[in-house]
Amino acid sequence: MNMRTAAALAITALLTLTGCAGAGSLTGGGGTTVTIAMVSNSQMRDAISLSHEFERDNPGIHLKFVSLSENEARAKITSSVATGGGEFDVVMISNYETPQWAANGWLVNLSDHARATPGYDEADFIPSLRKSLSYQGNMYSVPFYGESSFLMYRKDLFAEAGLAMPDQPTWDQVARFAAKLDDPDRGRSGICLRGKPGWGEALAPLDTVINTFGGRWFDENWNAQLTSPEVVRAVRFYIDLVRAHGEPGAATSGFGECATQLSQGNTAMWYDATSAVSVLEDPASSKVVGKIGYVLAPVASKPNSGWLYTWSLGIPKSSPRPDAAWKFISWMTGKPYIRMVGERLGWSHVPPGSRVSTYEIPEYKEASRAYGPLTLAAMRGVDPEHPTLQPVPYTGIQFLTIPEFQDLGTRVSQQISAAIAGRVGVGAALDQAQQYADVVGRSYRGNQ
């Protein structure tokens, strides 16, 4: 581990909550327990509900799930893997952690396992995801689901108001739509946008707004740019929009809260992950099935502003059970699992955005005709290596692929959330964010 990574992860570990689940172990009955740390999103809960199928087919392996909120999962998993704690045999991580942790030697090379597993078909993963989860040509985690971002809107409300949504709206158009459709008397906001602190919460959509407005975190010489005119304009636009026409309690709203707002008919639009369709198009939980339209991520100056993200599964080097862990991973990320979810739970529950073949299943093509092709097009159109209009020394769209970003992004997101809540002005929030970023930038400039 290099000193930069060690220092960044030491800071992250301070955020870690206590009480990690016990490590996977041999059970009293002679079998093997595989402990899986995962984020408590809807697709992951579906996997837990179907896990008895895996245990039935693999009687010597018992599964123990540790289901955590997104921020908890990031902190606990990072701390465990970075220190070789061995609490988990399978960890749910992303395209942010995977290449960095692979370079540090913390993850098992999964391409070796994939090539030895008949029918697994590693080449079937969407190319942008496969590349983002690889290091030196091998995958070190494999995607459970993948996503870009798009704008979701109530077609019926737009029709009633005489509004027409473009195939790719500008953010200025979105702001006008939000003002027109905002109706507090009916308990309906014009738009829902994340304001919850966390580098994977509020910063995910906000960073794409910064990018498309022409902003960047650092210039090519690692000089912090969070008080540049482009960034100030983007952040002020985002905060003004959500304060004027966004959901109640926006400063504490993340993906889950906005999903509830739109699925229950309490907002007219939502800009967020393409994976949200599993909630919005599920008749068991959504009141707006069939009423939602989907269009590409809104833009300002940069023509493509969607993000690229995946929740993927990896095996820490500290796990003494990599073979059993891979059996579970290959089950949860394989083609048969995708079909089983569709047939057992409904095609809206299928984990989207991981395999090209998913979009060739006739039943899924029919169920996802409103959003499936758009999701695939959005994911194929992103370029994490060129996320901004101006040159930058980093990669990543809604995050920076540097180890310091977990702490830096969290600190900056707290300033953004405070500004959304009205506890601090936008200028003051960005002044503080600039100071945080400058500390990181100086450490990189010193290595040039």
N, C-alpha and C positions, 0 to 999 in steps of 0.2 A: 504494500500500500504506500503510495507517495504521500509526502507531508501535507500537500494541499487537500487530498481526499481525506486523510486522517483528521485534519482540523475541521473540515466541513462536516464530517460525520460525527465528530465529537459534539459539535453544536447541536446537530439534529438529535443525537441521543438524549440530550437534556430535555427535549420535548416529549420523550417517550413515556407513556404511562406505565405504571407498574402492573404486575399480575399477569404476565404472559402465561399462556397455557403450557402445560408440561410437554416435553418432547415426545415424539413418537417412540414407541418402545415395543418390546416383545410383550404380548398379552399373556395372561394366565393360562389361556387355552392353547398356547403354543403358536398362535398366529402372529402376524406383524401388524402393529398399529401405525398408520401413516397419518401424521398431523398436518393439516392444510390450513394455512392462514389466508383468508380471502375477504374481499370487500363485500359488504352486505347490500349489494344492488340486486335488482329483481332477477337478472339472469343467473346470478350466483345462487340466489335462493332456490331457483328452479333446479340447479344442479344438485343442491343438497337434497331436495325432495325426491330426486331420481337416483340418488347414490346407492339405494338398496339394490338396484339392478347391478351395479358394479360389484358389490359385496357378494351378491348371489353367484355371479360368474367367476369371482375370485375369492373362494371361501377361506383362503389363508390370509387375506388382507382385510383389516378393519380400518375404517375411516373415522377420523376425529376432526371436525371442522371448528375453526376459531373464526367466527364471523365478526368483522369490525367495521366501524364507520370509516369513510375514506381517509380522514386525517389521522385517526387512530392506527389504521392499517399501515399507512406510510411510515409513521414513527416507529411502531413496534417491529415491523419487518426490517426496516433499515438498521435499527439497532441490533437486532438478532443476527442478521447476515453479516454486517460489518465486523462484529465482534466474534463471529464463529460460535454463537451461543448454542446452536443446535436445537432450539425450541421447535423448529418447523422442518418438515421434510419437503413440503411443497409451499411455495410462496407466490402470491398474486402480486405481480409488479407490472411495469409498463415499459414503453419504449424510451422513457427517460432513464430509468435505472439500468436496464439490461446491458447496453454496450459499455457503460462505465464499470459496472460490477464484473462483467466478463473480463475486461482489461485488467481488473484488480485480482482476477483469479478466484472470485467468490462463488461462481456459478458453474454447474456441470454443463458440458457441451451436449446439447440435446440433439444436434444433427447426427451424432454417432448413434444415439438410440433410435432416431426416426428412420435412418437408413436400414436399421436391423429389424424394423417392425413392418411386416407385410401389409400393404394397403393403406399405410398412414399418409403417404403422398404429401411430403413437405412442400413440393413445388406447387401445390394447389393453393397455398396461402396467397392472398393479394400481394403483389410484388412490393408495394410501398411498405407494407407491414413487415414482410419477410426481411427486407433490407434494414428496417429500423430496429429489428430485434437480433441482428447479426453482428458478430465481431470476427474479423479476419475470415469471412466467408462461411461461418457456421452460426447456427441459431443457438442462443443461450437461454431463450424462453420462447414459448410458442403461444400464439394468440388464442384466447378464448372468444373474445369478440373485439372488433375494431370499429373505429368511428372517425368521421370527420365532423363538421358542424354545418348546420343549415338553419334557415328560418322557418318556423312552424306558425301557421296562422289559421284562424277560423274562417273558412270559406263562406259560411252562412252570414257571419257578421259583416264581412266585406261586401257581400252582395246586397245586404239590407242597406248599407251605407253608400252604395253606389261606387265602391272603390275597386280598383283593379290592381292586383299584385303582379309586378313584373317577374320574369323568370329569374332575374338577379337584381334585386332592388339596391339602391344606394342607402346609406345610413340616413341621409337627410329625408328620403322618402319614408323610411321606417318611422322616423320621429314624427312626421306629419300624420301617418296612419295611426300611431299610438295616441296622438292628441285627439284625433277624430273619434276613436273608439273607446277612449277612457270614459268610464261611466260609473263613478263611485256610488251613485244612488242605487244602482243595480248590483253593487258589489263586484264590479268588473274593472280591472286595470287595463290599460292600453297595451302593456308589454310586461313580460317577466324577464329579468336579467339577474344573474347571480351577483350577490354582494357579500356573501359569507366569506370570512377570512380563510386563507389557505391557498398555497401556490397552485393547487389543482382545483380550487373552487372559483373564487371571483376572478383570479388572474387568467383562467383559461379563456373565457370569452373576451375579457378586456384586452389581453395581449393581441388577439386577432384584430381588434379595433385599432390598437396602436399601430400595428403593422400596416393596415390598409390606409390609415391616415398619413402614412409616411414616416412614422416614428420608429425608434429602435432603443434598446436598452444601453448599448455601448456603440461607439464608432469603431472603425477598424483598428484603432490604437488603444482600445479598452478605456476610453474616456467615457464616463457615465453621461447619459443623454436624457435622463428622466425629467429634466426641466427644460428641454428643448421646446421650441414652439409647436412642433408636430405632436409630441407626447402630451403637452399641456392641452392642446386642442382636443385630442382624442379622449383623454381622461375626463376633461370637463364635459365633453359631449355625453359620454357614457353616464357620468354621475348626474348631470342635469336631466337626462332622459329618464333614468330610473327614479329619481326623486320627484319629477313632475308627473309622470304617467306610469310608473312601475307599481309593483305589488306592495301591499302593506308589509312592513317588516323586512324590507329589501336588504338591509345590512346583515341579516341573519339567514337569508335565503340562499340555498345552494341548488344543486341539481334536483335533489329529491323534493324540495319545497316547490320549485317551479313546475316540476312534473305534476304535482298535485294541483297546482293552480290551473294549469291548462286542462288537465284531464277532467277536472270537476267543473269546468266552464267559468272559471273566475278570472281569466285573462284572455285577451284577444290574440296575442302573439307571444312567441318565446324563441329566442335565439340560443341554441345550445347543441348538444351532441346528437348525431344522427341515430344513436342507439336509443333515444327517447321513444322511438316508435313502439317499443315493446310495452310501454306503459299506455301510451295514447291510443293504441289500436287494440287494446285488450278489452273485450266487452265485459269481463268480470270486474274491472276496476275503473273503466273510463266512461264518462257520460258523453264523450264527443267523438266516438268511433264513426268514421266516415265523413266527419265534418272538417277535418284538418287538411290544409294544403301545405305543400313543402316546396321551398325554393332554395337556391344556392345562397351561401353566406353573403350578407350585405357587404357592399364595398364603398370605398371613398376614392382614394387615388390608386392603390394597388389592386389589380384586377381579380386576383384570386385570394380570398382571405379565410378559407376554411382551415381547420386544424387537422392534425393527424394524431390519433391516440389509440392505444390498445391496452386492455387489461389482459395480461398474459400470465402463463404459469412457468415457473422456473424451479430448479432444484438447487438449494444451497450446497456448496462443497462440504459443509459441516454435517449434512445428513448421512447417517450410516446405512440408509435404506434407499439408495438411488434407483435400484431396479424396480422395487415396489412402487416408489414414487412415480416413476415413468409409466408404469402400467396405468395408474390413475390418470396421469396427465394425458396419455394417449387416448384414453377413453373419453375424457371430458372435452378434448379438442379434435376428436376424430369425426369423420363423415357420418358414421352410424349414429353418433350422439345427436347430431343436428337433425337427422330425420326422426329420431325417437322423440325429441322435444316437440317437433311439429305435429307428430301423430298423437302424442299423449296429452300435450298441454295446449296445443293450438299453434298455428304457424306464426302468429304475431309474437310468440315467445322465443322463436329461434334466435340464437345469438348472431347478430348481423356482422357483416364487415370483416369476416376472418378468411373464409374460403371462397374462391371464385365459383366452385361447383355448387355452393348454396344457391346462387342466383340462377342456376340451371334446373333446379328442382321444380317441376310443373306446379305443384301445389303452392310452393313459396312464391313463385313468379306471379301467380294469380293473387295471392294474399297481399303481396308487397308491391303491386303495380303502381301505387301512388308514391312510394318512397324508395323502393329497392333500386331501380336504375339510377336514381339521383344519388343515393348513398354510394353506390359503386363508382359513379362518375366523379363524385367529390373526392373520394379516397384516391382515385387514380390521378387526379389533377393537382394534388398538393406537392410541394417541394420543400421539405424541411431543411435542405441544404442552402436554400435561398429564400429565407422567410420574409425579407424586408425589401423596400425599394432601394435603400442605400446600403453600401457594403457593411458587413458586420463580421466579427471574428468568431462567431458562435453559430451553431446549428440549432434547429428546433423552432417550432411555430408558436405554440402557446406556452412554451417553456424554453429555457436555455439549457443545453446539454452540458452543464458544468456542475461539479459536485456542490458548489456553494449555493446553487439556486434553491435547494430545499429551504435553507434558512433565509436567504435573501428574499426569495419570492414570498415566503410566509410573512416576513416583516413588512414588505411593501404592501401586501394584500391587507394587512391590518390597518395601514394608513388609509388605503382606499375605502375599506369598510367603515372606518371612522368618519370619513368625508361623506359617505352615503348616509350615515346616521345623523349627520349635521354636527358632530362633535368637534370637527376641525374643518377649516377651509381647504379647498382643492389645492391652492398654492402652497399652503403650509404642509399638507400631506405629501406633495411632490418634492418639496424642499427636503423633508426628512428622508423620503425614499431615495433622493439623489445622494444624500450622505451615506446611506447604507450601500448603494451601488458603487460609490466612489471607493469605499474600502476594498471591495472585491476587485474593482478595476485596477487599483494601484498594485495589488499583488500580482496581477497578470502583466502589467507594464514593467514591473521589476524583473520579470523573467525574459523580456524581449531583448 
